[in-house]
Amino acid sequence: MTAARGMECDTTGEEPRLWQIEIALVASSIVHEELMDRLVEVLCPDHRHDGPCPVPWAMHSVNGDSLSRRKRRALLREIDETNPGPDLA
């Protein structure tokens, strides 16, 4: 990746850098897929554009069942702190 690719929509003059955004959610597989599709639309609003996206990105999803028990509990705690509700553990 060249730095210039990410500069197309950046008017601050700041050099682009790598960021990671982590989102934990509790949802059915159908809702998960719908949300993933919506996130793609946010990251690349015109999927028919020529060439690479102006802001380079990648996305992956991990099923919580594959995470360690400790990581699952930590994520569920974060979700509960942000959205208090029924116990999901």
N, C-alpha and C positions, 0 to 999 in steps of 0.2 A: 504494500500500500504506500502510495506517495502522499506526502502531507498536502499537496495541492488538491487532491480529490475531495477532501473534507472541507476545503476552504470555500467552495462554491456558494454555500448559504450562510457563511460566517462573515459578518460585517464588523466584528470587533478587532480584527487584526491579530487575535490570539492564535498561536499555533495549535492545531488539533492534537489531542492526546487520546489515548485509549481509556475508555470508561466501561465499567460493568454495572448493569442495573439488575438487581435481583428482586424477583416478585414471587412470593409464596402465596399459594391459594389452595382452598379446599373446594373442590368442584367435581362434578361428574365428568366422565371422559368427553361427553358431548359438549358440555359447557366449556371445558378446557380447550377443545378444538376450535370452538367459536371465538374464544378469547384470543387464541394464538392467531387466528385469521385477522381479527381486529387489530392486534398489535402490528402485524405485517402491514396493514393499511396505514397505520400511524407512521411507521418507519419509512415506508415507501408508498406515498399516497398516489403515485402514478406508476403502477407496475408495468405499464406498456412503454416506458421511456427507453430510449436507445442507450446502450452502454451500461456501465455500473451506476449504482445509486450515487447521488451527489454526496451523501453522508454514508460512508461504508458501514455496514452493520452485519451482525450474525446473531442468530437466535437458536437456543436449544431448550428443551424441556426435559426434566427428570422426574420420573414417577417417584413419589415420596416413599413407596415401599422399598426402593433400592437404597435409600439413605440409612445411615446408622441411626440407632434409636436416639442417641444424643442429639444428632442434627435434626431429626424429626421433632423432638420435644422443643428444641430451641426455636424452630420455625413456627410451630404451633403456639408457643408462648408469644412470639412476636405478633402473630395474627390476633391472638386474644387481646394483647395490649392495644392493638390498633382498632380492633373490632370486637369489643367484649360481647360474648354471646354464649351459646351452649358449649359444653366441654367437648372438644374434638379429639382428645388424646386416645 
